[in-house]
Amino acid sequence: MTGRVVVVGTPIGNLGDLAPRAVEALVLADVVACEDTRRTGRLLQYAGVTARALVRLDANVEHEVAPQLVERAAGGETVAVVSDAGLPGLADPGAVVVRLAHDAGVPVVVVPGPFAGAVAAVASGLLDGSGRFSFEGFLPRRGRERSDRIADLAGDDRPVVIYEAPHRVQRTVGDLADACGADRRVALCRELTKLHETVWRGTLAEAGEHLVEVAPRGEYVLVVDAAAVAGDVDDAALVAAFDAEVAAGATRRDAAVLVARRFAVPPNRVKRLVAR
């Protein structure tokens, strides 16, 4: 077998960040799987790469197209996988191809590239020096899954990186303020590596006001500060606080979130303690 799958990181904004090794991988590829053939076509033109066979690989068709790409690699072709920006498989298509390639015994090579989550985490000024942060990517759009995920993030003792579209960022900041507390610090990063790159810092309450004053434009990366580290909290104290919230009229679910926020503990800990 001489074929392989090559995951190629591409610029998140500034085309000058395209690495020489990434260009080489695209030159050698027999087929390039990408989210948007027009956008990738422009990238190839910028890099001076002559036309390659381009195959659409976005979130809507990944499960259908991935087996075909792996079959081509198993047959001896070099399949390059790119996303519109960043590293495929991180909040972008690509993970399914990699998983199926491993299952089929097809070699997988990753050519590193820019990662908006890491760029934002460093630019935010919210890292503590340990290098630890939690990458969430895109939150669920609605429903219980969304609210539960945000409740879990509220108790995370690491800064949390979230991707968001401009038309949804105000709602997400509001939901985060409800779960984490209005005074939790946040960095709103937009247009990273581009001409109009901005990193705005403040509390979640201030972020909500900022987004009203300044119309959101461009893709956002939110970096939410870590939950405050509390001392050891006795289980009995958590249960007592939960019972008090329920007695005051809160639902069991809301009571668990409120107690977790107050004591800076993961909501799942409270939920486990009061499960009946």
Secondary structure by P-SEA (a helix, b strand, c coil): ccbbbbbbbbbccccccccaaaaaaaaaccbbbcccaaaaaaaaaaacccccccccccccccccaaaaaaaaaaabbbbbbbccccccccccccaaaaaaaaaacbbbbbbccccaaaaaaaaccccccccbbbbbcccccccaaaaaaaaaaaacccbbbbbbccccaaaaaaaaaaaccccbbbbbbccccccbbbbbbccaaaaaaaaaacccccbbbbbbccccccccccaaaaaaaaaaaaaacccaaaaaaaaaaaacccaaaaaaaacc
